[in-house]
């Protein structure tokens, strides 16, 4: 079914209304990145003010991931069935209210709850926004350009979040929680005016309610289990029972999806190697970075004694490089293809993490930290838009919300899982009574884990290059066999 917003996509020049639609969608992604970077820098101040331990502090990040990762599958399909515009705008309004709540609470549990609500709303804005873009812009250079701009806004939000968080945290960490609220409200009001109404799947076909319930519960329980495991123990009865329950729910979900006439996720989409590699790649890329940022923020502020602003400025080159280069990535992908670009991004990420292993208690920023940040920025600029392009290419419009939700689920589950692993590694020796050097020594295994995670992601993406070469080779053989076959046909005819 063709949506009214698809019509301008066939034109080479974008109308002002189309630009406005894209900018509103970019604003939501901008807010998401802004919020993540601001919270990361503000964590030490939050811990001091609310007297939170490292394991509890993790929940400020993981609470958001829990809501986000747990509801994304439902959010993606809801966008397809209920209308992308409607889902996007309602979720954006909830995001604004949750931001306001987060800035007013005075306890750790309430702050975590507000973060969960914000993550829940993002679980609907992210797939709805991405699917609006992929159904609005024609697949190929136009869509690649739009997704590059989308990524640029995310990078800009991340970069501005670092600086703004550094400045605002000097006054109060609460300002970092409150800032997204007015921006989200403005985007919501503009979205009502600029985002055209889109067609939706016929609700009379029915909803996969059993699949929605089992899938959502499985994702919530999985994310909850992996973020709770470092605190209660990976081999504890609670963790093992939770993983078992998750496996049962996932098995039930798969069974329901295979039998449903209108599944929440069409399992056939996972037969695509590109889909599987895009989702796994996104999980490993984002998971490694979340663990890295958590470690490095603690290192800079707790061990080096840097202020929130100094920490923000240390991370800034990475986000700035993405913001400056991301608009060019669409043409790079057009020329080299997503497998090569993603693999290059992962390779740069591995080198960046390996370089950071050299840090000590008296680091030279220009010699050690800055090169890592620049490599991370280049890696993000190459990989993130390419992963989005690869995941959404060749997918019908009515399933764009589904694959967008699946991709974002992979990102958030990867973030939750690998952050939990890194946290477990660095807290294995206890959290009190240790000298700065002992704390730094506990951080190094975490950095090694982060590097290994990125290296595994690189190996996964390299399989895409092999598959691409095999496909090209097969095409060449077919092309060469056609003239020979034609020659034989003529010979027989003679």
C-alpha positions, 0 to 999 in steps of 0.5 A: 500500500502506498503512503502519501509521504512516498510521493515526493521520494520519487523526485530528485529534489526534496520539497520543503515539507519533505525536508521538514519531515526528515528534520523532525525525525532527526530531532528524535534521534538527536534527543536519543543520542543527546540523552545517552551522552549526557547521562554517561558524563553525569554518572559520577555526579549522580553517584555522589549525590544519590550515594549509589554504588557502581553496580546500582549506577549501572542501572541508570544506563541499564534501566533505559536499555531495559525499556528500550530493548524489551519493547522494540519488537512490539514498537516496530510492529506497532508502527506498521500496524497502527500508523507510523506517524501516530506511534511516533508522536505519542511516544515522543510526548511520553519521552518529554514527560519522562525527561521532566520526571527524571530531572525532579526525582530525588532517589536512585530507584525513581531515577531508574524508573524514569529512565525505564519509561524514557527507554520504553518511549524510545522503543516506539520512536526509534523504529517508527522514525526509521521506518518513516524514513525508509518508506519515504525515501526511495531505496538507493542514493536518496535513502542513503543520503537521508540515513546519512543525515539521520546519522549526522544528527545523532552524532551532533546530538552525542557531541553536543550532549558531551559538552552540554553535560559537562557544562550543566553537570557543573551546576547540577546533574538534574539539568542534564535530565531536564534539557531533553524535555523542551526539545522533545516538546518542540519536535512533537508540535512540529511533527503534528504539522509536518509529518503527513498521515501515513497509511497503515496495515488493515487492523481488521487482519488481526494482531499477533497478541500472543506473539506480542506478549511472549516476545515482549516478556522474553526481551524484558526478562533477557535484558533484566537478567543480563544487567542483574547478573553481575550483582547477584552472580552469573551462576546464581539460582536467580540468574540460571532460572531467569535464563531458563525462563527466557529460553522458554518464552523465546521458544514459545515466541518462535512457535507462535510466530511460525503458526501465526498468519500475522506474525509480530516478526516474519521469521523468514527475514532472518534467512537473509545473511545481510539481515543477520550480519547487520543485527549481530554487527549492531549488537557487537558494535554498540555493546563494545562502545557502551562498555568502553564509555562506562569504563572511560568515564569512571577512569577520567573522573574517578581516577584522574580527577577530571571534571565533567566538562573535561571528560566531555571535551575528551570525548568530543573529537569522536562525536565531532568527527562523526558529525563532520563526515557522516553526510558523506557516508551515503556516497561511500556506501554507494561506491563500496557497498555496506559489507566493506564499509562496516568491516572498515569501521569495525577494524578502526574500532578494534585499533582504537580500543587496543590503543587505549589499553596503554593508559595509566594514571598520568596519561598524555591526552594527545598521545594516547586518548585523542588517537583512540577518540578519533578512531572511534569517531571514524568507526562510528561514522562508517559503521552506523549508517551502513548497518542501518542501510544494510538492515533496511535494504530490499525490505517491503514498506509494510515490514520496515517497522519490523526490521527497524525494531529488530535492528534496534532490539539487537543494538539495545540487547547488545548494549545491555549484555556487554555492559553487564559483562564489562561491569562484572569484570571490573567489580570482581575484586570488590568496590572499596578499599582499593588504591587508584592503581588497583582500580586501574588494574581492574579496568584493564581486563574490562578494556580487553573484553571490550576489544575482544567484543569489537574483534568478534564483531569484525569477524562476523562482518568479514563473513559478509565480504566472503559472501559478497565475493562468492555472489560476484563470482557466481554472477561472473560464471553465469555471465560467461556461461550464457554466450557458451550456451548460446553458441552450443544452441546455434551449433546444434541448430546448424 
